[in-house]
Amino acid sequence: MVDHTHALSFGAAASNYDRFRPRYPEVAVRWALDGLSEARVVDLAAGTGILTRAVLALGHEVVPVEPDPGMRTQLAASTPGTTALAGSAEAVPLPDSTVDAVLVGTAYHWFDRELAHAEIARVLRAGGTFAPVWNIRDDSVDWVAELGRIAHFGDRSTLQLIGEHPDFGPAFDTVEQREFTHRTTLTPDELLGMVRTRSYWLTATTEDQQRVERELTELLTTHPALAGRDTIELPYRTLVLRARRR
């Protein structure tokens, strides 16, 4: 079983989550959708709707599904005309074979994968696409690696789950993988705001939160790439896995 304690910790910070978390580059979303046009797409574990809005911008119909009521409320506020369904990857509130694609934005690592794969296959039509997407900070940049150490980012979410041969189970064809690069621009205060939306911060003790703030402030004021700057370019790699339903 998957421990959902951290997964359900985001609702209290939903507004900041929506404000500070990185967007998904259009080219990555297009690739995830495998050339589909005017498709019916489920955004599973939709959060505040960051990926939902990227898919809507490409002209698709989107059905967001999200278990956290705080995140659903923020999604409705941030995405006019769109209401998320209450549900999870393991219990999708949709009929069989009724959607063309299921996307997941930086949340697949919270799923009970065996149950989720079966549910995703159930709601997808034959030949439909399943594509988890992650925004991963580029830790090859030294200060980004140090940021990750200070804030306990870890990125176990992708590295431990994907491995060399990702597999979505018997209902899906071979998984394809592609990576895209992009950057997001933040002020130092916004960078701290982003850190405060992470599951580690949201479930940490006050003492640990104070340590993170102290060490992050030191990094921002002493590292040569950051000191004295009004804005910071935070580099990301966007990883997309994609497979068709058999």
C-alpha positions as CSV (number, residue, x, y, z in Angstrom):
1,M,0.0,0.0,0.0
2,V,1.1,3.6,-0.6
3,D,1.2,6.0,2.3
4,H,-0.9,9.0,1.2
5,T,0.0,11.2,4.2
6,H,2.3,13.4,2.2
7,A,0.2,13.2,-0.9
8,L,-2.8,14.8,1.0
9,S,-0.7,17.4,2.7
10,F,-0.9,20.0,-0.1
11,G,-4.4,21.2,0.3
12,A,-3.6,23.7,3.1
13,A,-1.1,25.4,0.8
14,A,-3.2,25.1,-2.4
15,S,-3.0,28.8,-3.3
16,N,0.8,29.0,-3.0
17,Y,1.1,25.6,-4.8
18,D,-0.8,27.0,-7.8
19,R,1.2,30.3,-7.7
20,F,4.8,28.9,-7.3
21,R,4.9,25.4,-8.8
22,P,6.4,25.3,-12.3
23,R,4.3,25.0,-15.4
24,Y,4.7,22.3,-18.1
25,P,6.2,23.2,-21.4
26,E,3.8,23.1,-24.3
27,V,6.1,20.8,-26.4
28,A,6.1,18.2,-23.5
29,V,2.3,18.3,-23.2
30,R,1.8,17.9,-26.9
31,W,4.2,14.9,-26.9
32,A,2.4,13.3,-23.9
33,L,-0.9,13.5,-25.9
34,D,0.6,11.6,-28.7
35,G,-0.7,13.7,-31.6
36,L,-4.3,13.7,-30.4
37,S,-6.6,16.5,-31.4
38,E,-9.8,17.6,-29.7
39,A,-9.4,14.7,-27.2
40,R,-11.2,14.0,-24.0
41,V,-8.4,14.0,-21.4
42,V,-8.4,13.1,-17.7
43,D,-5.9,15.0,-15.6
44,L,-5.5,12.5,-12.8
45,A,-4.5,13.9,-9.4
46,A,-5.0,17.3,-11.0
47,G,-4.0,19.3,-8.0
48,T,-4.7,23.0,-8.6
49,G,-5.0,22.6,-12.3
50,I,-1.6,23.5,-13.6
51,L,-1.5,20.6,-16.1
52,T,-5.3,21.0,-16.7
53,R,-4.8,24.5,-18.0
54,A,-1.9,23.5,-20.2
55,V,-4.1,20.8,-21.9
56,L,-7.1,23.2,-22.2
57,A,-4.8,25.7,-24.0
58,L,-4.2,23.0,-26.7
59,G,-8.0,22.8,-27.4
60,H,-8.8,19.6,-25.6
61,E,-11.7,18.8,-23.2
62,V,-10.3,18.1,-19.7
63,V,-11.8,16.2,-16.8
64,P,-9.7,16.9,-13.7
65,V,-9.9,14.3,-10.9
66,E,-8.4,15.2,-7.5
67,P,-8.8,13.7,-4.0
68,D,-8.0,16.8,-1.9
69,P,-10.9,19.2,-1.5
70,G,-8.6,22.1,-0.9
71,M,-6.9,21.5,-4.2
72,R,-10.2,21.1,-6.0
73,T,-11.4,24.5,-4.6
74,Q,-8.2,26.2,-5.8
75,L,-8.5,24.5,-9.2
76,A,-12.0,25.9,-9.7
77,A,-10.8,29.4,-8.7
78,S,-7.8,29.2,-11.0
79,T,-9.5,27.6,-13.9
80,P,-12.8,29.3,-14.7
81,G,-15.5,26.9,-16.1
82,T,-13.7,23.8,-14.9
83,T,-14.7,21.7,-11.8
84,A,-12.6,18.8,-10.6
85,L,-14.3,15.5,-9.8
86,A,-13.6,14.0,-6.3
87,G,-11.7,10.8,-7.0
88,S,-8.3,9.1,-7.0
89,A,-6.1,7.2,-9.3
90,E,-7.3,4.0,-7.7
91,A,-11.0,5.0,-8.0
92,V,-11.7,7.2,-11.0
93,P,-15.3,8.4,-11.1
94,L,-15.9,7.8,-14.8
95,P,-17.4,5.0,-16.9
96,D,-15.4,2.4,-18.9
97,S,-13.7,3.3,-22.2
98,T,-14.9,7.0,-22.2
99,V,-11.6,9.0,-22.5
100,D,-8.9,9.4,-25.1
101,A,-6.0,10.1,-22.7
102,V,-5.0,10.1,-19.0
103,L,-2.3,12.5,-17.9
104,V,-0.7,12.8,-14.5
105,G,1.4,15.9,-13.5
106,T,4.1,15.1,-11.0
107,A,1.9,12.8,-9.0
108,Y,2.3,9.3,-10.3
109,H,4.7,8.5,-7.5
110,W,1.8,8.8,-5.0
111,F,-0.3,6.1,-6.7
112,D,-0.8,2.5,-5.7
113,R,0.4,1.5,-9.2
114,E,-1.2,-1.9,-9.6
115,L,-4.6,-0.6,-8.8
116,A,-4.1,2.7,-10.6
117,H,-2.9,1.0,-13.8
118,A,-6.1,-1.1,-13.9
119,E,-8.3,1.9,-13.3
120,I,-6.6,4.0,-15.9
121,A,-6.9,1.1,-18.4
122,R,-10.6,0.8,-17.6
123,V,-11.5,4.4,-18.4
124,L,-9.3,4.6,-21.5
125,R,-10.6,3.6,-24.9
126,A,-8.6,1.0,-26.8
127,G,-5.5,2.8,-28.3
128,G,-5.8,5.6,-25.7
129,T,-2.8,7.2,-24.2
130,F,-1.5,7.2,-20.6
131,A,1.3,9.7,-19.8
132,P,2.7,10.7,-16.5
133,V,4.7,13.9,-16.6
134,W,7.3,15.3,-14.1
135,N,9.0,18.6,-13.7
136,I,12.4,17.8,-12.2
137,R,14.9,20.4,-11.1
138,D,18.2,20.2,-13.0
139,D,20.6,19.1,-10.2
140,S,23.6,19.2,-12.6
141,V,23.6,22.9,-11.7
142,D,25.5,23.1,-8.4
143,W,23.3,25.6,-6.6
144,V,20.1,23.7,-7.6
145,A,21.7,20.5,-6.1
146,E,22.4,22.5,-2.9
147,L,18.8,23.8,-2.9
148,G,17.5,20.2,-3.1
149,R,19.7,19.1,-0.2
150,I,18.6,22.0,2.0
151,A,14.9,21.5,1.3
152,H,14.9,17.7,1.1
153,F,13.6,17.6,-2.4
154,G,15.2,14.2,-3.2
155,D,13.3,13.5,-6.5
156,R,12.9,9.9,-5.3
157,S,9.5,10.3,-7.0
158,T,11.0,9.6,-10.4
159,L,14.4,8.0,-9.9
160,Q,13.1,5.1,-7.7
161,L,10.0,4.4,-9.7
162,I,11.0,4.6,-13.3
163,G,14.1,2.5,-13.4
164,E,15.5,1.4,-16.7
165,H,12.4,-0.3,-18.0
166,P,9.2,1.4,-16.9
167,D,6.1,-0.7,-17.2
168,F,2.4,0.2,-16.9
169,G,1.2,-3.3,-16.7
170,P,-0.4,-5.8,-19.1
171,A,-3.1,-3.5,-20.5
172,F,-0.5,-1.1,-22.0
173,D,2.1,-1.3,-24.8
174,T,5.8,-0.5,-24.3
175,V,6.4,2.7,-22.5
176,E,8.1,5.5,-24.5
177,Q,10.2,8.1,-22.7
178,R,11.2,11.7,-23.6
179,E,12.8,14.6,-21.8
180,F,12.4,18.4,-22.4
181,T,14.2,21.3,-20.8
182,H,12.8,24.6,-19.6
183,R,13.3,27.3,-17.0
184,T,11.1,29.2,-14.6
185,T,11.8,32.7,-13.3
186,L,11.4,33.4,-9.6
187,T,12.3,36.1,-7.2
188,P,14.1,34.9,-4.0
189,D,10.9,35.3,-2.1
190,E,9.0,33.2,-4.7
191,L,11.7,30.5,-4.5
192,L,11.1,30.3,-0.7
193,G,7.3,30.2,-1.5
194,M,7.9,27.3,-3.8
195,V,9.8,25.4,-1.1
196,R,6.9,26.0,1.3
197,T,4.6,24.0,-1.1
198,R,6.8,20.9,-0.9
199,S,5.5,17.8,1.1
200,Y,8.6,17.8,3.3
201,W,8.0,21.4,4.4
202,L,4.3,20.9,4.9
203,T,4.8,17.9,7.2
204,A,8.1,19.1,8.9
205,T,8.4,20.3,12.5
206,T,8.7,24.1,13.1
207,E,12.4,23.5,14.0
208,D,13.1,21.8,10.6
209,Q,11.2,24.6,8.8
210,Q,13.3,27.2,10.4
211,R,16.5,25.3,9.5
212,V,15.4,25.2,5.9
213,E,14.7,28.9,5.8
214,R,18.0,29.8,7.5
215,E,20.1,27.6,5.1
216,L,18.2,28.7,2.0
217,T,18.6,32.4,2.9
218,E,22.4,31.7,3.3
219,L,22.5,30.0,-0.1
220,L,20.6,33.0,-1.7
221,T,22.9,35.6,-0.2
222,T,26.3,33.8,-0.6
223,H,26.3,31.7,-3.8
224,P,27.9,33.7,-6.7
225,A,25.1,32.7,-9.1
226,L,22.4,34.0,-6.8
227,A,23.7,36.8,-4.5
228,G,22.3,40.2,-5.2
229,R,19.9,39.0,-8.0
230,D,16.3,40.2,-8.2
231,T,15.3,37.1,-10.1
232,I,16.6,33.6,-10.4
233,E,16.3,31.2,-13.4
234,L,15.5,27.8,-12.0
235,P,16.3,25.1,-14.6
236,Y,14.0,22.0,-15.0
237,R,13.9,18.8,-17.0
238,T,10.4,17.7,-17.9
239,L,10.2,13.9,-18.1
240,V,7.3,12.3,-19.9
241,L,6.5,8.6,-20.0
242,R,3.8,7.5,-22.6
243,A,2.1,4.3,-23.5
244,R,-1.0,3.3,-25.5
245,R,-3.7,1.1,-24.1
246,R,-3.9,-2.2,-25.8
